[in-house]
């Protein structure tokens, strides 16, 4: 520790939302803070995530919000209680960026962009004395405990009284979240859950008798890139209720907001059974008995497509998906066809690659850390953000937990250093 007249030094490794929030919290506690990032500038994934409209958080009630973190709710909820959705909105507005709640309950900055928020934040951090060092890739510790970085000018060693690792997960490696930190921590005995794609698309397995996987050539060429709207989907073999929304047909499968919301369950089914079976309701606004009656109505000389469009509103992509996923025998039998419209089976056999996912699941186990996110086996080393073992759907939940865990780590490092100085 430095003399009591000098501020303790903290190194934050990773310049995403978690790292920057840890830096702000530590600086506010009177610590000297240096932020290191491997990329040429900080916040690159944050900026790209906000390119289509930055979804900061969600305005649903706190209990429902906290429930979005699934098995890790118990670990995430205390951080949200300290810095949750409303506190995050107030923090954003404190940077001079107003927010609004969209029709879905999602919260956005008024201009829908990430860049103005990041610029204002970095200016405030610099004014608070935070120093930034880019193109510095962390590679571990030296034999005397100094942090090691590779830089364009060679290896650099940095001494710090404590550090916060906010190195991200494993998705979007080109923006810095490449999971390269895993071997370094694993070599120190830190238990890490393997990284998996989260909020991702999936590859379809064809139900056709030939056993081929993916869509047929005709379906792929005609419908890849088109949205599948006004449906509800449930994952067979689970107790979860069907979820309404929309998805997107891809060249080899399906993705989109509804699939992202179900991605953890789908991934678990694939890992357990080798495939996940979706049940897609193509007409969620009509009860099954009404669909059955409409489909059974005599169609005369009309084609099946014309009949379903006029009686049940099934047309375009929905009709094509029926033909793709249902057998000829099902299409020829009104009762079976009506059942397929209400529960069309789609088999998914694999997630898209990790680097394509919006986020990743897995990471440093919470059991490896204390309540302040400090590694139990390595005092003075804290972890935050997506490198922790948690996941959440899109809709503002990912960002909120990154901010909240960054604040928790920043507060934890300040408290730990205070105790260290008091006992010196």
Phi, psi and omega in degrees: 000145178286167175305152185300340179280348182251142177291144174293151183257135179234132175254128174255124181251107183121121185253036173271188181305319181294314181295317181292324177290323175297320179296316181296317182294317179293320179296322179295337178274005177089015180268153173277121188242131173238129179255128178244138179218143183286338185273169180292343177208162183271162174071025186291317178292323177301316180294318181291321179298330181268006184296323179267010183121110187285110177271100187286310184201195182224148186262011180291162180306150188301318183300316178293320179300310182296331180291348181287351184264009169052230185299340181258018179302319182299327180276325184279326187302318178299326177293320178292326178296328180276328182208081185257198185304314181291319177297324179293318177300317180294324178295315178300315181291334174292342175271005179086015181247111180285157183233164174213158179260123178284175183297334180274358184092353178286147183253132183230154167291152185304322181273358178067008187246152178272330188301313180300321180295314182295319179299314180296322181293313181297323177297317180294322179295317179296320178296334178276000177096005178288133180252142184245140180225109182259171186055037176241106180264121181287135180235002178129211182238150174280174181295337179260015172088006178278149178286138182252135178227140168265135183225169176301340180259011179111193182282137177236136176251134184230128176268139177213152177282337177197163177216154175242123176266120178226065194266004177079179180266228184235008180260152179061057184301328182296344179257004174115341180271085187244000179069013183294345181283344188300310180300325181297312180287323180298324179294339178268004178090011179280128182279126186231126175287136180305145179280137178228156176295139174226153185050058189228168172275168181227154179268132181275144171255125186293139174277002184293155185295337182285353176077005180294151178255157183084179180284161171292158182300318181298312182296315181299312183293328183273327193237354177301131181095356181266145179279142174257101189259159174053058175231170168227148186226138171231156178262118181296148179085007178235165178271355183294139178286161177296143179248133177276158177155209178217158181226183181225130175282133178247179183298332182229011181179229187209146176211198179107173190301321181292321178291322178300319181296333181259002192298323180297316180294317179298314181298319180296321179294321179295317180296325184277317190246354183088349178196157174240136180254117175270147173244112186255122174270109182279350181221065187293343180277355181242133176293157186301321182293326177291317178300317180298318180294318181293318181292325181284348180299134181305135182252355177059230183272357181291150176290162178299319180298315179295319179298312182291326178295317183283327185268326187233355180076020178269117182206172174058234183298320181298318178295318180296322179293324174301312181295327183287322190256343180259150179284164177299323180296322178294317181295333182272351183248111184306320182292316179291325178295317178298320178295322179292324178298324180273343181206070181282123181281134174227119183267127178249134189247345181193148172284159171294162183303151182307318185293343178269347185289153176293323180213180179230151172259159183094176181134199182296125181293140177297334179293346178275355187233160172273185185292345177263009179071025174268137178296127183296325183273353184220078181305139180091356178248119182246156179230150182204160173084209188286350177284354175275160185277082175206165172208161180203159178286167171292167181121014180102350184288322180298307182298317183301315180292327176295314177299314184295319180290327175297318178295320179297317179292320178297319177292321180296318181293323178294318180294319181295317179294326177296318179292322179297319180292323181293329182268355182287000000 
